[in-house]
């Protein structure tokens, strides 16, 4: 194990705040063979979408990667290079199939060191366990020494507190300070409150900066190809609104249909949506229920 290096406390470091007001894309990385093999179903992506939507944010992409160090390293290199805000769930433990900490260091070209704050938290956890079990705390016992590996992070890492059992996650900033990858455990009971902490601690200035609204309508008896010119004209007319179509062939309520809609800032959506409906009426489309989603 390497000698601990002094690392600033993120709660008092100005570097823990984003260096720009521009909102980056938000990505998610899910690490683990158990997800790709089907042994476990991923619960992280739906929850992260929920946590983001509650704050007026949205998920731009998600990557799933097995326990291959080479593939994890390549995935993390892309994340760091992107300048995006990325959450990585899983693989930060200290068992032989946990590679994420090592891969993060390799992707950054950084040294792995025992983070002093992580060491303190892990030792606190070991003392808590000893008290709960009614046995003496033995810091030099082999299993306790091994547990400290869970606090060995890339040298530039910042701590993410874990309210469940004190074993922290960590944040690594992208080279140049634009974007970051936030590493949390694979266990939802730990990962989800840690993700919330990161969002609320570091990215609150993005919450509800521009509220989000989505309006759509069910369209029967039309093909996507025939609606494409209408969609292109609408996007050209309302440049900051995203027009989308979601076809379905076997919906339990609507059967074969297309959900056609617009999403973006409420003021723009409220202008674009009536224009879209007017275009659909000119097109002669048969329309069904209208849907509204907002955050």
C-alpha positions in Angstrom: 0.0 0.0 0.0 1.3 3.4 -0.9 2.1 6.1 1.6 -0.8 8.4 2.2 -0.7 11.8 0.4 -2.3 14.9 1.8 -5.6 15.5 0.0 -7.8 18.6 0.5 -11.1 18.2 2.2 -13.8 18.7 -0.5 -16.0 20.5 1.9 -13.5 23.3 2.2 -11.9 23.2 -1.3 -13.0 25.6 -4.0 -11.9 23.0 -6.5 -15.0 21.0 -5.6 -17.2 23.4 -7.3 -17.6 23.4 -11.1 -15.4 25.9 -12.8 -18.0 27.0 -15.3 -21.7 27.8 -15.3 -22.3 25.8 -18.5 -24.4 22.7 -17.9 -22.6 19.6 -19.2 -24.2 16.4 -20.4 -24.9 13.9 -17.6 -23.8 10.3 -18.1 -24.0 7.0 -16.1 -21.6 4.0 -16.1 -22.8 0.7 -14.6 -20.0 -1.7 -13.8 -20.4 -5.4 -13.3 -20.6 -8.8 -15.0 -23.7 -9.6 -12.9 -25.7 -7.0 -14.9 -24.6 -8.1 -18.3 -25.1 -11.8 -17.5 -28.6 -11.2 -16.3 -28.0 -12.4 -12.7 -29.1 -9.0 -11.5 -31.3 -6.4 -13.1 -30.0 -2.8 -13.2 -31.9 -0.5 -10.8 -29.5 2.4 -11.0 -30.5 4.0 -14.3 -34.3 4.4 -13.5 -33.3 5.8 -10.1 -30.7 8.2 -11.5 -33.3 9.4 -14.0 -35.7 10.0 -11.2 -33.1 11.9 -9.1 -32.1 14.1 -12.0 -35.7 14.8 -13.1 -36.6 15.9 -9.6 -33.9 18.6 -9.9 -34.8 19.7 -13.4 -31.9 17.7 -15.0 -31.8 14.8 -17.4 -29.6 11.8 -18.2 -27.9 12.0 -21.6 -26.4 8.5 -21.9 -25.6 5.3 -20.0 -22.8 2.8 -20.5 -22.8 -0.8 -19.2 -19.4 -2.5 -18.8 -18.4 -5.9 -17.4 -15.5 -6.6 -15.0 -12.8 -6.3 -17.7 -10.1 -3.9 -16.5 -9.2 -2.9 -20.1 -12.8 -2.1 -21.0 -13.4 -0.2 -17.8 -10.3 1.8 -18.3 -11.3 2.7 -21.9 -14.9 3.6 -20.7 -13.5 5.9 -18.0 -11.0 7.5 -20.4 -13.9 8.5 -22.6 -15.8 9.8 -19.6 -12.9 12.0 -18.4 -12.2 13.2 -21.9 -15.8 14.2 -22.5 -15.9 16.9 -19.8 -19.3 15.6 -18.8 -20.7 15.0 -15.3 -20.7 11.2 -15.0 -21.7 8.8 -12.2 -20.0 5.4 -12.1 -21.7 2.7 -10.0 -19.9 -0.5 -8.9 -16.5 -2.1 -8.7 -15.0 0.1 -6.0 -14.6 -2.6 -3.4 -11.5 -4.5 -2.4 -12.2 -8.0 -3.8 -10.4 -9.4 -6.8 -13.2 -8.7 -9.2 -13.3 -5.0 -8.2 -11.2 -3.0 -10.7 -12.8 0.5 -10.9 -10.5 2.3 -8.5 -7.4 1.0 -10.3 -8.9 1.7 -13.7 -9.7 5.2 -12.8 -6.1 5.8 -11.8 -4.9 4.3 -15.0 -7.3 6.4 -17.1 -6.0 9.5 -15.4 -2.4 8.5 -15.4 -2.5 9.0 -11.6 -0.9 7.2 -8.6 -3.1 5.2 -6.3 -2.8 6.3 -2.7 -4.6 5.7 0.6 -6.7 8.8 1.0 -6.3 10.1 4.6 -9.9 11.0 5.1 -11.0 7.7 3.7 -8.7 5.9 6.0 -10.2 7.7 9.0 -13.7 6.8 7.9 -12.9 3.2 7.3 -11.2 2.8 10.6 -14.2 4.4 12.3 -16.4 1.8 10.5 -14.1 -1.1 11.8 -14.4 0.3 15.3 -18.2 0.5 15.0 -18.3 -3.2 13.9 -16.1 -4.3 16.8 -18.4 -2.5 19.3 -21.4 -4.1 17.7 -19.9 -7.5 17.9 -18.6 -7.0 21.4 -15.0 -7.8 20.4 -11.8 -5.6 20.7 -10.8 -3.5 17.8 -7.6 -4.9 16.2 -6.3 -2.4 13.6 -3.4 -4.6 12.6 -5.5 -7.7 12.0 -5.1 -8.9 8.4 -8.7 -8.4 7.4 -8.8 -4.9 8.9 -5.6 -3.9 7.1 -7.2 -5.3 3.8 -10.3 -3.2 4.3 -8.2 -0.1 4.0 -7.8 -0.9 0.3 -11.3 0.4 -0.1 -9.8 3.9 0.6 -7.0 3.6 -2.0 -8.0 6.1 -4.7 -6.3 8.1 -7.5 -4.2 10.8 -5.8 -6.4 13.7 -6.9 -9.6 12.1 -5.6 -12.2 13.9 -3.4 -14.4 12.0 -0.9 -18.0 11.2 -1.4 -19.5 10.4 2.1 -21.4 7.1 2.5 -24.3 7.5 5.1 -25.0 3.8 5.2 -21.7 2.4 6.4 -19.1 5.3 6.2 -17.0 3.5 3.5 -16.7 6.4 1.1 -16.9 6.8 -2.7 -14.8 9.3 -4.5 -14.7 12.0 -7.2 -12.1 12.5 -9.8 -12.1 15.7 -11.9 -11.4 15.6 -15.6 -8.0 16.9 -16.8 -8.4 20.7 -17.1 -11.1 20.8 -14.4 -14.0 20.5 -16.8 -16.3 17.6 -15.9 -15.9 14.9 -13.4 -16.6 11.2 -12.7 -18.2 10.4 -9.4 -17.6 6.9 -8.2 -20.1 5.1 -5.8 -20.7 1.5 -4.8 -22.9 -0.9 -6.7 -25.3 -1.3 -3.8 -28.4 0.9 -4.3 -28.8 1.5 -0.6 -25.4 3.2 -0.6 -25.2 4.5 -4.2 -28.4 6.5 -4.4 -28.0 8.8 -1.3 -24.4 9.3 -2.3 -25.5 10.4 -5.8 -28.0 12.7 -4.2 -25.3 14.2 -2.0 -23.1 14.9 -5.0 -25.9 16.6 -6.9 -27.0 18.7 -4.0 -23.5 19.5 -2.7 -21.9 20.5 -6.1 -24.5 21.1 -8.7 -27.4 22.9 -7.0 -26.8 26.0 -9.2 -28.1 24.0 -12.2 -31.3 22.9 -10.5 -34.4 24.3 -12.2 -32.2 26.9 -14.1 -34.7 26.4 -16.9 -37.7 24.4 -16.1 -38.5 21.5 -18.5 -41.8 20.6 -20.1 -42.8 17.9 -22.5 -46.1 17.8 -24.4 -47.1 15.1 -26.8 -50.1 13.6 -28.6 -51.0 10.1 -29.7 -51.2 9.9 -33.5 -53.0 7.0 -35.1 -52.7 5.7 -38.7 -49.5 7.5 -39.7 -46.0 6.4 -40.5 -42.9 8.1 -39.1 -41.5 8.7 -42.6 -44.6 10.7 -43.5 -44.3 12.8 -40.3 -40.6 13.6 -40.8 -41.1 16.8 -42.9 -43.5 18.1 -40.3 -41.0 17.4 -37.5 -38.1 19.0 -39.5 -40.1 22.1 -40.2 -41.1 22.4 -36.5 -37.5 22.1 -35.3 -36.4 24.8 -37.9 -39.2 27.1 -36.7 -38.5 26.5 -32.9 -34.8 26.0 -32.8 -34.5 25.4 -29.1 -37.3 22.9 -28.8 -36.6 19.1 -29.3 -39.2 17.4 -31.5 -39.5 13.6 -30.9 -41.5 10.6 -32.1 -42.0 7.4 -30.3 -43.6 4.6 -32.4 -45.4 1.6 -30.8 -46.8 -1.5 -32.5 -48.4 -3.3 -29.6 -49.3 -0.8 -26.9 -51.9 -2.4 -24.5 -54.2 0.7 -24.6 -53.5 2.5 -27.9 -52.3 -0.3 -30.1 -50.2 0.7 -33.1 -49.5 4.5 -32.9 -46.9 7.2 -32.8 -46.4 9.5 -29.8 -45.4 12.8 -31.3 -44.2 15.7 -29.1 -42.0 18.6 -28.2 -39.9 19.2 -25.1 -37.8 21.9 -23.7 -38.3 25.2 -21.9 -42.0 25.7 -21.0 -42.3 29.0 -22.8 -41.0 27.5 -26.0 -42.9 24.3 -25.7 -46.2 26.2 -25.1 -45.5 28.0 -28.4 -44.4 25.0 -30.4 -47.0 22.5 -29.3 -50.1 24.3 -30.7 -48.1 24.8 -33.9 -47.5 21.1 -34.0 -51.2 20.3 -33.5 -52.2 22.7 -36.2 -49.7 21.1 -38.6 -51.1 17.6 -37.7 -54.6 18.8 -38.4 -53.5 20.1 -41.8 -51.8 16.7 -42.4 -55.2 15.0 -41.6 -53.8 12.9 -38.8 -56.2 11.1 -36.4 -55.2 12.2 -32.9 -55.7 10.5 -29.6 -54.9 11.6 -26.0 -52.5 14.4 -25.2 -49.8 13.9 -22.6 -47.9 16.4 -20.4 -44.7 15.7 -18.4 -42.8 18.4 -16.6 -40.1 19.0 -14.0 
